[in-house]
């Protein structure tokens, strides 16, 4: 059994934001050998895992709440608290940094590079979450009484990164923003979660998949969850996990055409489930083995986790009369959960303040119980799982 113990490799240490990690919104994002990390302060670190060194530190005008990398064009999108979304060209930033250091001696290997406020491509103090696809940017704004899902055109690589006009908007469930001092809205305890789910086929938004890892679902599960319209349109779907526990979805192509079509805009929103606690993670895993002639391994099980441990898993299965139906099961994992990630082989990693655990959604029907195994690592506050050869590797920040 000793050979099965997880190997923990500590790569580097980083400063906590004021108030500790609990006060921030830590994020880690892996792409190839690069690790992009935010501890919840104004800083975003870029770490080279192969060279085992810090290659850049970017200082943004506000606390970082979320970041995504669009691999095509190496554009880093960053959401800053009560400020908006910034877009940073990593190639251009690294060239400028090298030019600034030419002829200078004694400079640290990774100086702090301030990000110009002009890099804010979508200024909006109400934004709480976003995700980026090939040609659109999806943002979730907190209104006085409603969450608003907004869709913007995203320019092609090489053009001005500022989004074009807004091409769609729909209101989600009601929300009550926490009040701060002098009537200003306080930072939310829990941020909403967005995840792009795509059907298999040529319409998959490749830029997003290569960047921040949206999910591609098997055709049967995709159709059962989101309906015939989404399948026929081959449209990506935005899954929204809200702090009140609601899990809902919006078909992107119907949102784009909604402005020119009559009808109730709220009909565009489908409520999939309600966890009755803040949703902290949405992802998908592959549980069934692939046939030898099969190509890409699309996920066959959608999962959503709540802060207090309530977990939802949905698969496509056959009922007694041979009809394809969604199989839905709820579990209760030990909480509170800080973060989670999906790995290969149906693995679901999740962390509490005292331990990092892994649960297995094995092949066949969904298990009656989830029995997580301890990995004997504590204080993991953000997590990214990345495959490495025959076994999955989890890159952690704690």
Secondary structure, 3 states (H helix, E strand, C coil): CHHHCCCCCCCCCCCCCCCCHHHCCCEEEEECCEEEEECCCCEEEEEECCCCEEEEEEECCCCEEEEEEECCCCEEEEEECCCEEEEEEHHHHHHHHHHHHCCCCCCCCCCEEECCHHHEEEECCCEEEEEECCCEEEEEEECCCEEEEEEEECCCCCCCCCCCCEEEEEEEEECCCCECHHHCECCCCCCCEEEEEEECCCCCCHHHHHHCCCEEECHHHHHHHHHHHHHHHCCCEEEEECCCCEEEEEEHHHHHHHHHCCCCHHHHEEEEEECCCCEEEEEEECCCCCCCCCCCCCECEEEEEECCCEEEEEEEEECCCCCEEEEEEEEECCCCCCEEEECHHHEEEEECCCCEEEEECCCCCCCCCCCCEECCCCCCCEEEEEEECCEEEEEEEC
